[in-house]
Amino acid sequence: MKIAIPSMDDSGLSAAISEHFGQTPFFTIVDTEADQVTAIANPGHQGDRTPVDAIADEKAQVVLCSGMGGRAVQFFATAGIEVFMGAEGTVEKTLDAYREGALPVASEDAACQGHH
């Protein structure tokens, strides 16, 4: 499974979580089957590519984030990508929380009202 996590830099598992999904500098991509960690730059909202497109292109099935707006949650749902909220600390700490079942599934109702 591939998991995408918004991060402040491209340092892998030690990268700090970005609290603003839409403005994150990078997405850390963790491939749990291949045991690989990579990072991609956030394309932002410019041109034809969105963060949702970039994550879908990486074939991620899950996004772990601090928070996300309702429209983004909806776009990910349409793309078949499940979103979990409550990420904090580092990529590694967030992965541990996800594996322990400590991150709630995102819903449009529970989404952030601001821009993420």
C-alpha positions as CSV (number, residue, x, y, z in Angstrom):
1,M,0.0,0.0,0.0
2,K,1.1,3.5,-0.7
3,I,0.5,6.2,1.9
4,A,0.9,10.0,1.2
5,I,1.7,12.4,4.0
6,P,2.1,16.2,3.7
7,S,5.5,17.1,5.0
8,M,7.7,20.1,5.5
9,D,10.7,18.7,3.6
10,D,11.9,15.6,1.7
11,S,13.8,13.9,4.6
12,G,11.7,10.8,4.7
13,L,10.4,9.3,7.9
14,S,12.0,12.1,10.0
15,A,10.2,14.9,8.1
16,A,7.9,17.1,10.1
17,I,4.2,17.0,9.2
18,S,2.9,20.0,7.4
19,E,-0.3,21.2,9.1
20,H,-1.5,22.9,5.9
21,F,-2.3,20.3,3.3
22,G,-2.8,22.5,0.3
23,Q,0.3,24.6,1.0
24,T,2.6,21.7,2.1
25,P,6.0,21.9,0.3
26,F,6.2,18.1,-0.1
27,F,4.3,14.9,0.1
28,T,6.2,12.0,1.6
29,I,5.1,8.7,-0.1
30,V,5.5,5.6,1.9
31,D,5.3,2.3,0.0
32,T,4.6,-0.3,2.8
33,E,4.9,-3.3,0.5
34,A,8.3,-2.3,-1.1
35,D,9.5,-0.7,2.1
36,Q,10.4,2.5,0.3
37,V,10.1,6.2,1.2
38,T,10.2,8.9,-1.4
39,A,9.0,12.6,-1.5
40,I,7.4,14.6,-4.3
41,A,7.0,18.3,-4.5
42,N,3.5,19.8,-4.1
43,P,2.4,21.0,-7.5
44,G,0.1,23.5,-5.7
45,H,-3.0,24.7,-7.4
46,Q,-1.3,26.0,-10.6
47,G,-1.8,24.7,-14.0
48,D,-3.7,21.5,-14.6
49,R,-2.2,19.5,-11.7
50,T,-3.5,19.6,-8.2
51,P,-2.2,17.9,-5.0
52,V,-5.0,15.3,-5.5
53,D,-3.7,14.6,-9.0
54,A,-0.1,14.3,-7.8
55,I,-1.0,11.9,-5.1
56,A,-3.3,9.8,-7.4
57,D,-0.4,9.7,-9.9
58,E,1.8,8.1,-7.2
59,K,-0.9,5.4,-6.8
60,A,-1.4,6.2,-3.1
61,Q,-4.4,4.6,-1.5
62,V,-4.3,6.6,1.7
63,V,-3.5,10.1,2.8
64,L,-2.6,10.9,6.4
65,C,-2.9,14.6,7.3
66,S,-3.3,17.1,10.1
67,G,-6.5,18.5,8.5
68,M,-8.1,19.1,5.2
69,G,-10.9,21.1,3.7
70,G,-14.2,19.4,2.8
71,R,-13.7,19.9,-1.0
72,A,-10.3,18.2,-0.9
73,V,-11.8,15.3,1.1
74,Q,-14.5,15.0,-1.5
75,F,-11.9,15.0,-4.4
76,F,-9.9,12.3,-2.7
77,A,-13.1,10.2,-2.2
78,T,-13.9,10.6,-5.9
79,A,-10.3,9.4,-6.7
80,G,-10.8,6.3,-4.4
81,I,-8.2,7.6,-1.9
82,E,-9.0,7.3,1.8
83,V,-8.1,10.2,4.1
84,F,-7.3,10.1,7.8
85,M,-6.9,13.2,9.9
86,G,-5.0,14.0,13.1
87,A,-1.4,13.6,11.9
88,E,1.2,15.3,14.0
89,G,4.9,15.3,14.7
90,T,6.9,13.4,12.1
91,V,6.0,11.1,9.2
92,E,7.2,8.2,11.3
93,K,5.0,9.1,14.3
94,T,2.0,9.6,12.0
95,L,2.5,6.2,10.4
96,D,2.7,4.6,13.8
97,A,-0.6,6.3,14.8
98,Y,-2.2,5.1,11.6
99,R,-1.1,1.6,12.2
100,E,-2.4,1.7,15.8
101,G,-5.8,2.9,14.5
102,A,-5.5,6.2,16.3
103,L,-6.3,8.5,13.3
104,P,-10.0,9.0,12.4
105,V,-11.2,8.7,8.9
106,A,-11.9,12.1,7.3
107,S,-15.4,13.1,6.4
108,E,-16.7,16.3,4.7
109,D,-18.5,17.1,8.0
110,A,-15.4,16.8,10.1
111,A,-13.1,18.6,7.6
112,C,-11.4,21.9,8.4
113,Q,-13.3,25.0,7.3
114,G,-10.1,26.9,6.4
115,H,-7.7,26.3,3.6
116,H,-5.4,23.3,4.0
